[in-house]
């Protein structure tokens, strides 16, 4: 039995569609079908019920899926303990470098099994897809992620700060409450750029924004910086990595925060996930 066949089977089981599985694997659909059929013959059971409209797991397929994931994870662990030369560790991030990220990269380079991190700037949705498809080793995401196709683990919590124009009356205050801010001045980045963070910020607000989304983060900061009544709400470390002299960040009172997560493949060994968490923890 080949690990490749198990990998193909797990991919089909996650997609429940041979065409999408083939796209993820970057091979032709017929090759996927052949590997699944061969695996079924080797095991002597039917793993998938296939019709022209849908694909679903049989009872045997459900049992084999769990065992296949364990086997693939075990194979990954074997490669780790075999002492393979450290390869590039591909990390999906947003387009800003924070002190936490700098510290984590140093920890990864100086750890017991040194890695050479490689940062890949991608929107959140593409980041998650790349982890699922094996194109990234891990990704960082602010806000909740609900997915059965990847492993999501909370790594740290980040305070939300008010970001406002230097000319805003509250710019020099030590703290500011949401009740002190004009709801009409609120700007938010578009949701499609970072859905988990967008939803987390909306959940923290007492009212929905009255203005349409202002594009990406750069446009939001530009709009806030030129409007004395403008403001937005962002994670403190994110705005520190996108600093502008036109805006000020002020802590919230009472404080609010957003959870931040490390996202890995389902096949990533637990020991590797733990090392990633340790690198990014406070």
Order of alpha helices (4+ residues) and beta strands (2+ residues): alpha-alpha-alpha-beta-beta-alpha-beta-alpha-beta-alpha-beta-beta-beta-alpha-alpha-beta-alpha-beta-beta-alpha
